[in-house]
């Protein structure tokens, strides 16, 4: 089945970074959905395009590559100043003409979506899928591998060569507000936390901590058999997220 057509656009963040993005129009012209991918991901990957295709049944979609990823400029700060990338995508969705904006983030993108909504605001709904609640988690083998890629020179080189992901050498200073604390600042914007019980990166306690940190209105979906982020997300799950967005904007 062919994907919905998209129109590439180049955005620019407040700090001057070029962001590679695409706009997929929808039959619904009142709702805009910003999709934020996971670490080392891209809106151009098949799994991300499949998600955009499904969500375009519920609103126009703006998908983008975070800084340091794919064809975007800059270097990844792994969840810190990426809130400016989300802000640029939200601003573009507003300029296009969408009156209501939802942000759907996966993994690192979920952390950034929550932090953006809490610290910057200006959105009408947030869905955090497979996201971390706190920083520096190393309790699973995949996350130990992620930290190796972030912290070691050879790891950063490998990420650049294999995943087209350019990671900054600079350490966080100061340490950014963690997602579970930022979640407390989102209300009255509705928050949806989605997590799989088969997630190999972040165990369920991350979802529970993120949900506990938030105020109403909020929902928590624990998905049986669901793994991690975009690659494991089924069309049925994405349709449910799209329906959740529509229900909050009705």
C-alpha positions in Angstrom: 0.0 0.0 0.0 1.6 3.4 -1.0 2.2 6.0 1.7 0.3 9.3 1.7 2.2 11.9 -0.3 4.3 14.4 1.6 5.9 17.7 0.9 9.5 18.2 2.1 10.2 21.5 3.9 13.3 22.9 5.6 12.7 24.5 9.0 15.0 26.6 11.1 15.1 26.6 14.9 15.4 29.5 17.2 19.2 28.8 17.6 19.7 28.6 13.8 19.8 24.9 13.1 18.3 23.6 9.8 15.7 20.9 10.4 14.7 18.5 7.6 11.0 17.9 7.7 7.9 16.9 5.6 4.3 17.9 5.7 1.6 15.3 4.9 -1.8 17.0 4.4 -5.0 15.3 5.5 -8.7 15.5 4.8 -8.9 17.1 8.3 -7.6 20.7 8.1 -8.3 21.6 11.7 -5.8 19.1 13.4 -2.0 19.1 13.0 0.1 16.2 14.3 3.8 16.6 14.9 5.7 13.3 14.9 9.1 13.2 16.8 11.2 10.1 16.1 13.5 8.2 18.4 17.3 8.4 18.8 19.2 7.6 15.5 15.8 7.6 13.7 14.5 9.7 10.8 11.2 10.7 9.3 12.4 9.1 6.1 12.6 5.6 7.6 9.9 3.2 6.5 8.6 2.6 10.1 8.2 6.4 10.6 6.6 6.9 7.2 4.1 4.1 8.0 3.2 5.9 11.3 2.8 9.2 9.4 0.5 7.5 6.8 -1.8 6.1 9.5 -1.9 9.4 11.5 -2.7 11.4 8.4 -6.2 9.8 8.6 -6.7 11.9 11.8 -4.9 15.2 10.9 -2.2 16.8 8.8 1.2 15.5 9.9 4.5 17.3 10.2 7.4 14.9 10.7 11.0 15.9 11.0 14.6 14.8 11.7 16.0 16.0 15.0 19.2 18.0 14.9 22.2 15.7 14.2 20.0 13.2 12.5 19.7 12.5 8.8 19.6 15.6 6.7 19.1 18.0 9.6 22.0 20.2 10.6 23.7 20.5 14.0 24.6 17.8 16.5 22.3 15.7 18.8 22.2 16.7 22.4 20.1 13.5 23.1 17.0 15.2 24.5 18.1 18.7 25.7 17.9 21.5 23.2 15.8 19.3 20.9 12.8 21.0 22.4 13.7 23.8 19.9 13.4 21.3 17.0 9.8 20.4 18.2 9.1 24.1 18.6 10.1 24.7 14.9 7.8 21.9 13.8 4.9 23.1 15.9 5.4 26.6 14.6 5.3 25.3 11.0 2.1 23.4 11.7 0.5 26.6 13.0 1.7 28.6 9.9 0.2 25.9 7.6 -3.1 26.7 9.3 -3.8 23.9 11.8 -5.8 25.2 14.8 -5.1 22.3 17.1 -1.7 20.7 17.5 -0.8 17.3 19.0 2.8 16.0 19.4 3.4 12.3 19.2 6.9 11.3 20.3 8.7 8.0 20.3 11.5 7.0 22.7 13.9 10.0 22.8 11.2 11.9 20.9 8.7 11.1 23.7 11.1 12.6 26.2 11.5 15.7 24.1 7.7 16.0 23.5 7.0 15.9 27.2 9.8 18.4 28.0 8.6 20.7 25.2 5.0 20.7 26.3 6.0 21.3 29.9 8.7 24.0 29.4 7.5 25.7 26.2 3.8 24.9 25.9 1.8 25.9 22.9 0.4 22.5 22.1 -3.0 21.0 22.6 -2.2 17.3 23.3 0.9 15.1 23.8 1.4 11.4 23.3 4.7 9.9 24.7 5.3 6.4 23.3 8.1 4.2 24.8 9.7 7.2 26.5 12.1 7.4 29.4 11.0 9.1 32.6 14.6 9.9 33.8 18.1 10.3 32.5 21.2 8.1 32.6 19.3 4.8 32.7 21.6 1.9 32.1 19.5 -1.0 33.4 19.2 -2.8 30.0 21.7 -3.9 27.4 20.3 -1.7 24.7 20.6 1.4 26.9 24.1 0.5 27.9 24.9 0.4 24.1 23.2 3.8 23.7 25.4 5.3 26.4 28.5 3.8 24.8 27.5 5.5 21.5 26.9 8.8 23.3 29.9 8.9 25.6 32.8 7.2 23.7 34.6 8.7 20.7 34.5 5.5 18.8 30.8 5.1 19.7 30.0 8.6 18.3 32.0 7.7 15.2 30.0 4.5 14.8 26.7 6.3 15.2 27.7 8.8 12.6 28.8 6.1 10.1 26.1 3.5 10.6 23.1 5.7 11.6 23.9 9.2 10.1 23.6 10.5 13.7 26.0 13.2 14.8 26.3 13.4 18.6 27.8 16.3 20.5 30.9 15.8 22.5 29.7 18.3 25.1 28.2 17.0 28.4 25.0 18.5 29.7 25.6 21.6 31.7 23.2 22.1 33.4 21.4 18.8 33.4 18.1 19.2 31.7 14.8 18.8 33.6 14.0 15.1 33.4 10.7 14.1 31.6 8.9 13.0 34.8 9.4 16.4 36.3 8.4 18.2 33.1 5.3 16.1 32.9 4.0 17.9 36.0 4.0 21.2 34.0 1.9 20.0 31.1 -1.6 20.2 32.6 -4.2 21.2 31.5 -2.9 19.9 28.2 -3.9 16.2 28.0 -1.0 13.7 28.2 -1.1 10.1 26.9 1.7 7.7 28.1 2.0 4.5 26.0 4.5 1.7 26.9 4.9 -1.9 26.0 5.5 -4.7 28.5 8.0 -6.2 26.1 10.1 -3.0 25.8 13.8 -4.0 25.8 15.1 -0.4 26.4 13.0 1.0 29.2 11.0 -1.2 31.6 7.5 -0.3 32.7 8.6 1.7 35.7 9.5 4.5 33.4 5.9 4.7 32.1 4.5 4.6 35.7 7.0 7.3 36.8 6.1 9.5 33.9 2.4 9.0 34.5 2.7 9.6 38.2 4.6 12.8 37.6 1.8 14.2 35.4 -1.4 15.9 36.5 -4.8 15.4 35.0 -5.9 15.0 32.3 -3.7 12.0 31.7 -4.0 8.4 30.5 -1.7 5.4 30.7 -1.8 2.6 28.2 0.3 -0.5 28.9 0.4 -2.5 25.7 0.8 -6.3 26.0 3.5 -7.7 23.8 4.6 -4.3 22.4 8.3 -3.7 22.1 10.0 -0.4 21.6 9.1 2.8 19.7 8.4 3.1 16.0 9.7 -0.3 14.8 7.3 -2.2 17.0 4.3 0.0 16.7 1.4 -1.7 14.9 -1.0 0.3 12.6 -3.8 -0.6 15.1 -1.9 1.0 18.0 -1.2 4.1 15.9 -4.9 4.3 14.9 -5.8 4.2 18.6 -3.5 7.1 19.2 -5.0 9.0 16.3 -8.5 8.4 17.8 -7.3 9.6 21.2 -6.1 12.8 19.5 -9.4 13.3 17.7 -11.4 12.6 20.9 -9.5 15.3 22.8 -10.2 17.8 20.0 -13.9 17.0 19.5 
